[in-house]
Amino acid sequence: MDIFNKKHLTLALLFVWFSFTFIVLSGCMSSEQKDILQKAEEASLTYFKENYGIDVEFTNHKFIPTDLSHTVSLTGYVKGKKDQEVFAMVDYDTYEIRTGSVPDHIKPLK
Protein backbone atom coordinates (compact mmCIF):
# COMPACT_ATOMS: atom_id res chain seq x y z
CA MET A 1 0.00 0.00 0.00
CA ASP A 2 1.59 3.28 -1.02
CA ILE A 3 1.50 6.49 1.02
CA PHE A 4 -1.33 7.95 -1.09
CA ASN A 5 -3.67 5.03 -0.33
CA LYS A 6 -2.70 5.00 3.37
CA LYS A 7 -3.58 8.67 3.62
CA HIS A 8 -7.01 8.10 2.07
CA LEU A 9 -7.63 5.06 4.26
CA THR A 10 -6.71 7.08 7.35
CA LEU A 11 -9.01 9.93 6.33
CA ALA A 12 -11.85 7.49 5.63
CA LEU A 13 -11.41 5.83 9.04
CA LEU A 14 -11.35 9.22 10.77
CA PHE A 15 -14.54 10.22 8.96
CA VAL A 16 -16.26 6.98 10.00
CA TRP A 17 -15.10 7.45 13.63
CA PHE A 18 -16.31 11.06 13.85
CA SER A 19 -19.61 10.16 12.17
CA PHE A 20 -20.13 7.30 14.61
CA THR A 21 -19.26 9.53 17.58
CA PHE A 22 -21.67 12.23 16.39
CA ILE A 23 -24.51 9.72 15.93
CA VAL A 24 -23.92 8.16 19.36
CA LEU A 25 -23.70 11.51 21.13
CA SER A 26 -26.77 12.83 19.30
CA GLY A 27 -28.67 9.72 20.24
CA CYS A 28 -27.88 10.29 23.91
CA MET A 29 -29.98 13.42 24.02
CA SER A 30 -33.43 12.74 25.47
CA SER A 31 -36.56 13.81 23.63
CA GLU A 32 -37.09 16.40 26.38
CA GLN A 33 -33.61 17.86 25.73
CA LYS A 34 -34.25 17.88 21.98
CA ASP A 35 -37.48 19.79 22.57
CA ILE A 36 -35.72 22.26 24.90
CA LEU A 37 -32.94 22.75 22.36
CA GLN A 38 -35.39 23.40 19.52
CA LYS A 39 -37.32 25.99 21.57
CA ALA A 40 -34.10 27.62 22.81
CA GLU A 41 -32.84 27.94 19.23
CA GLU A 42 -36.15 29.44 18.08
CA ALA A 43 -36.09 31.98 20.94
CA SER A 44 -32.47 32.85 20.16
CA LEU A 45 -33.10 33.24 16.43
CA THR A 46 -35.87 35.71 17.26
CA TYR A 47 -33.65 37.51 19.79
CA PHE A 48 -30.80 38.05 17.31
CA LYS A 49 -33.18 39.10 14.52
CA GLU A 50 -35.16 41.57 16.67
CA ASN A 51 -32.19 43.02 18.57
CA TYR A 52 -29.44 43.01 15.94
CA GLY A 53 -31.18 42.46 12.62
CA ILE A 54 -29.12 39.35 11.87
CA ASP A 55 -29.88 35.77 10.98
CA VAL A 56 -27.75 33.17 12.71
CA GLU A 57 -26.97 29.48 12.48
CA PHE A 58 -26.22 27.48 15.60
CA THR A 59 -23.49 24.88 15.49
CA ASN A 60 -23.16 23.76 19.08
CA HIS A 61 -24.95 23.67 22.40
CA LYS A 62 -24.28 22.73 25.99
CA PHE A 63 -26.71 22.10 28.82
CA ILE A 64 -25.51 23.61 32.09
CA PRO A 65 -25.87 21.07 34.92
CA THR A 66 -29.42 21.33 36.28
CA ASP A 67 -28.24 21.63 39.87
CA LEU A 68 -26.57 24.92 38.86
CA SER A 69 -29.05 26.40 36.40
CA HIS A 70 -31.79 25.55 33.91
CA THR A 71 -29.78 27.04 31.07
CA VAL A 72 -28.53 25.92 27.70
CA SER A 73 -25.75 27.73 25.88
CA LEU A 74 -25.83 28.04 22.10
CA THR A 75 -22.92 28.94 19.86
CA GLY A 76 -22.91 29.63 16.17
CA TYR A 77 -22.31 32.36 13.63
CA VAL A 78 -23.96 35.04 11.54
CA LYS A 79 -25.48 33.33 8.49
CA GLY A 80 -23.08 33.42 5.58
CA LYS A 81 -20.22 34.71 7.77
CA LYS A 82 -18.71 31.80 9.70
CA ASP A 83 -15.99 34.05 11.10
CA GLN A 84 -18.60 36.16 12.97
CA GLU A 85 -19.44 34.09 16.03
CA VAL A 86 -22.53 34.48 18.20
CA PHE A 87 -23.41 33.12 21.63
CA ALA A 88 -26.60 32.87 23.66
CA MET A 89 -27.50 31.61 27.13
CA VAL A 90 -31.16 30.60 27.31
CA ASP A 91 -33.19 29.91 30.45
CA TYR A 92 -35.21 26.89 29.40
CA ASP A 93 -37.88 27.38 32.05
CA THR A 94 -38.93 30.68 30.44
CA TYR A 95 -36.98 30.64 27.12
CA GLU A 96 -35.68 34.08 28.01
CA ILE A 97 -32.28 34.98 26.61
CA ARG A 98 -30.11 35.64 29.66
CA THR A 99 -27.04 36.64 27.65
CA GLY A 100 -26.47 37.26 23.97
CA SER A 101 -23.17 38.05 22.32
CA VAL A 102 -22.34 39.22 18.79
CA PRO A 103 -19.18 40.61 17.16
CA ASP A 104 -18.33 44.16 18.30
CA HIS A 105 -19.06 45.76 14.92
CA ILE A 106 -22.70 44.58 15.01
CA LYS A 107 -24.67 47.22 16.87
CA PRO A 108 -28.06 46.73 18.55
CA LEU A 109 -31.09 48.01 16.65
CA LYS A 110 -32.69 49.44 19.79
C-alpha positions as CSV (number, residue, x, y, z in Angstrom):
1,M,0.0,0.0,0.0
2,D,1.6,3.3,-1.0
3,I,1.5,6.5,1.0
4,F,-1.3,7.9,-1.1
5,N,-3.7,5.0,-0.3
6,K,-2.7,5.0,3.4
7,K,-3.6,8.7,3.6
8,H,-7.0,8.1,2.1
9,L,-7.6,5.1,4.3
10,T,-6.7,7.1,7.3
11,L,-9.0,9.9,6.3
12,A,-11.9,7.5,5.6
13,L,-11.4,5.8,9.0
14,L,-11.4,9.2,10.8
15,F,-14.5,10.2,9.0
16,V,-16.3,7.0,10.0
17,W,-15.1,7.5,13.6
18,F,-16.3,11.1,13.9
19,S,-19.6,10.2,12.2
20,F,-20.1,7.3,14.6
21,T,-19.3,9.5,17.6
22,F,-21.7,12.2,16.4
23,I,-24.5,9.7,15.9
24,V,-23.9,8.2,19.4
25,L,-23.7,11.5,21.1
26,S,-26.8,12.8,19.3
27,G,-28.7,9.7,20.2
28,C,-27.9,10.3,23.9
29,M,-30.0,13.4,24.0
30,S,-33.4,12.7,25.5
31,S,-36.6,13.8,23.6
32,E,-37.1,16.4,26.4
33,Q,-33.6,17.9,25.7
34,K,-34.2,17.9,22.0
35,D,-37.5,19.8,22.6
36,I,-35.7,22.3,24.9
37,L,-32.9,22.8,22.4
38,Q,-35.4,23.4,19.5
39,K,-37.3,26.0,21.6
40,A,-34.1,27.6,22.8
41,E,-32.8,27.9,19.2
42,E,-36.1,29.4,18.1
43,A,-36.1,32.0,20.9
44,S,-32.5,32.9,20.2
45,L,-33.1,33.2,16.4
46,T,-35.9,35.7,17.3
47,Y,-33.7,37.5,19.8
48,F,-30.8,38.1,17.3
49,K,-33.2,39.1,14.5
50,E,-35.2,41.6,16.7
51,N,-32.2,43.0,18.6
52,Y,-29.4,43.0,15.9
53,G,-31.2,42.5,12.6
54,I,-29.1,39.4,11.9
55,D,-29.9,35.8,11.0
56,V,-27.7,33.2,12.7
57,E,-27.0,29.5,12.5
58,F,-26.2,27.5,15.6
59,T,-23.5,24.9,15.5
60,N,-23.2,23.8,19.1
61,H,-25.0,23.7,22.4
62,K,-24.3,22.7,26.0
63,F,-26.7,22.1,28.8
64,I,-25.5,23.6,32.1
65,P,-25.9,21.1,34.9
66,T,-29.4,21.3,36.3
67,D,-28.2,21.6,39.9
68,L,-26.6,24.9,38.9
69,S,-29.1,26.4,36.4
70,H,-31.8,25.5,33.9
71,T,-29.8,27.0,31.1
72,V,-28.5,25.9,27.7
73,S,-25.7,27.7,25.9
74,L,-25.8,28.0,22.1
75,T,-22.9,28.9,19.9
76,G,-22.9,29.6,16.2
77,Y,-22.3,32.4,13.6
78,V,-24.0,35.0,11.5
79,K,-25.5,33.3,8.5
80,G,-23.1,33.4,5.6
81,K,-20.2,34.7,7.8
82,K,-18.7,31.8,9.7
83,D,-16.0,34.1,11.1
84,Q,-18.6,36.2,13.0
85,E,-19.4,34.1,16.0
86,V,-22.5,34.5,18.2
87,F,-23.4,33.1,21.6
88,A,-26.6,32.9,23.7
89,M,-27.5,31.6,27.1
90,V,-31.2,30.6,27.3
91,D,-33.2,29.9,30.5
92,Y,-35.2,26.9,29.4
93,D,-37.9,27.4,32.0
94,T,-38.9,30.7,30.4
95,Y,-37.0,30.6,27.1
96,E,-35.7,34.1,28.0
97,I,-32.3,35.0,26.6
98,R,-30.1,35.6,29.7
99,T,-27.0,36.6,27.7
100,G,-26.5,37.3,24.0
101,S,-23.2,38.0,22.3
102,V,-22.3,39.2,18.8
103,P,-19.2,40.6,17.2
104,D,-18.3,44.2,18.3
105,H,-19.1,45.8,14.9
106,I,-22.7,44.6,15.0
107,K,-24.7,47.2,16.9
108,P,-28.1,46.7,18.5
109,L,-31.1,48.0,16.6
110,K,-32.7,49.4,19.8
